[in-house]
Amino acid sequence: MVWEFYAWRRDLVSRCNPNQAHYLLAQIQSEGHSLTIVTQNVDGLHQKAGSQNVIELHGSLWKLKCTRCSKKWTSTEVPFTDLPPACPACGGLARPDVVWFGEALDPQILERSYKAVREANTLLVIGTSALVYPAAGLPQLAKDTQTSIVEINPQETPVSYLADIIYRKTATEGVRLWWRRWQEQN
């Protein structure tokens, strides 16, 4: 049942396209600006838009890991030839390399995200409910390290009070406005 659900999700996501905010962030990177994307999404749309430096806190639908030997690999196969998929190394049962409820985040990935925030000049908080920890704690870490915080969200969130600049816009509109402002100031 689990693999039927994930196969269905992968099929749906495989037909999705990045929005203009995804593409603009990828363009900013391609122009040589230092930009690390830390995302809770497991859809791979940042990479599909062309972004390179993406930290996927909750994993990816497009990565699998073996429950026997722990090998990890990428698979874009939709639909799967065999369900459930097997590990190419040992034949063990594969599972999606995503964080399920009750599971801890990978400590190395979490530390990479903390490091990215600590070293950032600006933290863009885009389209999040800011309710899921530890990701929801990243804006406080940014504030503690004197990093400027820009919130882009149509709705107020529990971290809105930390933001230096707020755009009550969609991700596409907000990123576009922020980037225009950044370019004018730099």
PEFEN-V644800 format. One record per residue. RES is the residue in three letters. PSI is psi as a letter, one per 40 degrees, with the letter a starting at -180 (NA if undefined). D_FIRST is the distance of its C-alpha to the first C-alpha in Angstrom with 1 decimal. Layout:
# PEFEN-V644800
RES;PSI;D_FIRST / RES;PSI;D_FIRST
This chain:
# PEFEN-V644800
MET;d;0.0 / VAL;d;3.8 / TRP;d;5.5 / GLU;d;5.1 / PHE;d;6.3 / TYR;d;8.7 / ALA;d;9.8 / TRP;d;10.6 / ARG;d;12.5 / ARG;d;14.3 / ASP;d;15.4 / LEU;d;16.7 / VAL;d;18.4 / SER;d;19.9 / ARG;e;21.9 / CYS;i;23.2 / ASN;i;26.7 / PRO;i;28.4 / ASN;i;30.8 / GLN;d;34.5 / ALA;d;34.1 / HIS;d;31.8 / TYR;d;34.5 / LEU;d;37.4 / LEU;d;36.1 / ALA;d;35.6 / GLN;d;39.1 / ILE;d;40.6 / GLN;d;39.2 / SER;d;40.5 / GLU;e;43.9 / GLY;e;44.2 / HIS;i;43.4 / SER;h;41.6 / LEU;h;38.3 / THR;h;35.3 / ILE;h;32.2 / VAL;h;30.0 / THR;i;26.8 / GLN;e;23.9 / ASN;i;22.1 / VAL;e;19.5 / ASP;e;20.1 / GLY;e;23.0 / LEU;d;25.3 / HIS;d;28.2 / GLN;d;28.2 / LYS;d;27.8 / ALA;e;30.9 / GLY;e;32.7 / SER;i;32.7 / GLN;d;33.2 / ASN;g;33.3 / VAL;h;29.9 / ILE;h;28.5 / GLU;g;24.8 / LEU;d;24.6 / HIS;e;20.8 / GLY;a;20.1 / SER;h;18.9 / LEU;d;16.0 / TRP;e;18.3 / LYS;i;18.6 / LEU;i;16.6 / LYS;i;17.6 / CYS;h;17.6 / THR;e;16.6 / ARG;d;19.5 / CYS;e;22.4 / SER;e;21.5 / LYS;i;22.5 / LYS;i;21.6 / TRP;i;21.7 / THR;h;21.4 / SER;h;19.4 / THR;e;19.9 / GLU;h;18.4 / VAL;h;16.8 / PRO;i;15.2 / PHE;i;14.3 / THR;d;16.2 / ASP;h;13.9 / LEU;h;10.2 / PRO;i;9.6 / PRO;i;13.0 / ALA;i;15.7 / CYS;h;18.5 / PRO;e;21.7 / ALA;d;23.9 / CYS;e;22.7 / GLY;e;19.7 / GLY;i;17.5 / LEU;h;13.8 / ALA;i;13.7 / ARG;i;12.1 / PRO;i;13.1 / ASP;g;16.6 / VAL;i;16.2 / VAL;h;17.3 / TRP;i;14.9 / PHE;h;16.6 / GLY;e;18.9 / GLU;i;19.2 / ALA;i;22.7 / LEU;i;23.6 / ASP;h;25.0 / PRO;d;28.6 / GLN;d;30.1 / ILE;d;28.4 / LEU;d;29.4 / GLU;d;33.0 / ARG;d;33.1 / SER;d;32.4 / TYR;d;35.0 / LYS;d;37.5 / ALA;d;37.0 / VAL;d;37.7 / ARG;d;40.7 / GLU;e;42.1 / ALA;i;41.6 / ASN;d;44.5 / THR;h;42.2 / LEU;h;38.7 / LEU;h;37.1 / VAL;h;34.6 / ILE;h;32.8 / GLY;f;30.6 / THR;i;29.0 / SER;e;28.7 / ALA;f;30.1 / LEU;e;28.2 / VAL;h;25.8 / TYR;i;27.6 / PRO;e;28.7 / ALA;d;28.8 / ALA;e;30.7 / GLY;e;33.3 / LEU;d;34.2 / PRO;d;36.8 / GLN;d;38.6 / LEU;d;38.8 / ALA;d;40.3 / LYS;d;42.8 / ASP;d;43.8 / THR;e;44.6 / GLN;f;46.6 / THR;h;44.1 / SER;h;44.4 / ILE;h;41.4 / VAL;h;40.6 / GLU;h;38.0 / ILE;h;36.7 / ASN;h;34.8 / PRO;d;35.6 / GLN;i;35.1 / GLU;i;36.7 / THR;i;34.6 / PRO;e;35.2 / VAL;e;36.6 / SER;d;38.9 / TYR;e;41.9 / LEU;e;41.6 / ALA;h;41.9 / ASP;d;45.2 / ILE;h;44.4 / ILE;h;42.0 / TYR;h;41.0 / ARG;g;39.5 / LYS;i;38.0 / THR;i;34.9 / ALA;d;33.8 / THR;d;35.6 / GLU;d;38.8 / GLY;d;38.9 / VAL;d;38.5 / ARG;d;41.1 / LEU;d;43.5 / TRP;d;43.1 / TRP;d;43.6 / ARG;d;46.7 / ARG;d;48.1 / TRP;d;47.4 / GLN;d;49.2 / GLU;d;52.1 / GLN;e;52.5 / ASN;NA;52.2
